[in-house]
Amino acid sequence: MMPTTPPFPGTPATADGSETVVWVETHVTQGACAYPITSSTNMGAGYQTAQASGKKNLWGEPLFFLELESEHSSASTCEGFALAGGRVTNFTSGQGLVLMKEVLYTIAGKRLPVVFHVGARALTSQALNVHCGHDDVMAVADAGWGIAFAKNAQEAGDLALILRRAAEEGETPFLSVQDGFLTTHTVENVCLPEPELMAEFVGDPYATTRLRNLMNPAKPIMSGVVQNQDAYMKGKIAQRYFTDRLPGILTATMERFHALTGRRFGLVEPYRLEDAEYALVGMGGLVETAMATADWLRAVRDLRVGVLGVTVFRPFPAREIVEALRTIKAFTVVERMDNPLAQSNPLAAEIKAAFADAAAGAPGFTPVHGLPAIHAAAAGLGSRDVRPGDFVAAVEEMARGGRRTFVLGIRHELALPPTEDPDVRPRGAFSMRGHSVGGFGSVTTNRVIATILGDLFKLHVQAYPLYGSEKKGLPTTYFLTVAEERIRTHSELAHVDFVPLNDVNAFHLGNPLAGIAAGGTVFIQSSDTDPAAIWTKIPAEAQAIIRERGLRVLALDTQKIARETTSRPELQVRMQGIVLLGIFLRATPFLSRLPYTDEEIDRSVERSMRKFFGKRGEAVIQENLRAARRGFSEVFEVPVPARAHEVAARD
């Protein structure tokens, strides 16, 4: 019997995690109170932009947005909004989330069903870092909120909807977490939840009984009172009525979502664990990289490796984790934080406690006969790259019965050096690593390229920049992968096919050709029109790599085209990136394999231009179109001269 198509499979699009969250929350909420903090800023800005443009939610109400003077105040304002029976959200990260902590306890204690979205960020300790870490979330994990982690942009949007329904039914607030910058800013293929699905799934905030106005003078109630020795503990323990039933509510909500959309969620996500000897355990985006690596280890190393993604951290799914891992020989818990003063990092500590309960015969656990060897690793702090090679090293360490505690991805006496860093991209993938300068429009161009390839050509895409705290004018790197299958690697690209260089000076800042595939393509921005002159400016070391790997070299003066295309000085620098769009379309092999004419490609480019630049007016759209068209038609090839001895041999 053929499976039935779910009624709400989603609307195909390309978006990052911030955009999928904004898509959901601007449809289902009544308002947001937030204070911008990196890396959650795009979520707050997206919501505020929708509100400023007059967007209404699914029930025809104008959206409300209020930016307060701090994250603490924004959380307090959300508390008041929810106390009055409103459906509200917040977007925060890092120190901002910790600053809210005092208020988080009261929101949970008053059973207010809000959902806050977190771009998980490393906390400032020995240094400030604005990138991904899970220590901000773990710092508030005892505040009484449910906590769930998305591992990609699709899950960020879906969990916004799932957790909203579970929060209101369970009268418990939730933190919906995604990796800061790594998920919040990575463009991927998604299926956006349909408005009809969202309306059915969470319901009209005025019609539902799940939202209550605790400030209704017609039904007076005391909230947030003072309780002394005789009452406080009774009130605290009585709240277990709500928390004890939350796992069941979450599971039922996820099952309902699966029936409506076909997209399955659980408290945990087992992957190839049925026959696994070794497993990798984690939360967030690194889980997908681990899954792709497990497939490689099985295919190439003949190692039976599986993965357990922990989607829900609160309420902690102890029984589900033990059930998934109890037959494993050894597993490694990989966490994006480091607390060496504790016995273990938070996830590893809770998993060890769960196995201790199971071994002791605690009610509800499947009996455990012999414990797996539990290894724990710190990795990815401050968005340090977590690579397939790191997971390979962890599995090798488990297989040899090695250290129980180690770190991944750096040089340190506790670190495991990778022995091999495999390419776990989908077969036939085409990847670009661009080297540019901040403010040159490269990040926007990367998003435009991903949108065109995803929306028109129905290809799977993943585009993201290597964001830094540096400002405009300094070197920046960005990545794009295109494939005919879903892309699961959430790490910097070490294997690439196309390398565009904003300037030949990039050769003096490192080796931009590292990892480029044989037969790949290099583009060089150059004011020279003589191919021989361009070649002579490429350093000898890079020339040797180009020859050795049989690389194709393209060139064009994108600066000149940008100046000629627009008279606006503020747009000329960014326009260079748009010229690169045309160059990329000329260089990628996918177009030759797809049945599209140049005219159809041009129409697709125009649709994307209108999507990204429509608010700036028709003149700007046309300027960007001219820039892309010129890049496509005017880019030229730089012949690679033969070595002198090769010429002599031919003579």
Disulfide bonds with the S-S distance in Angstrom:
none
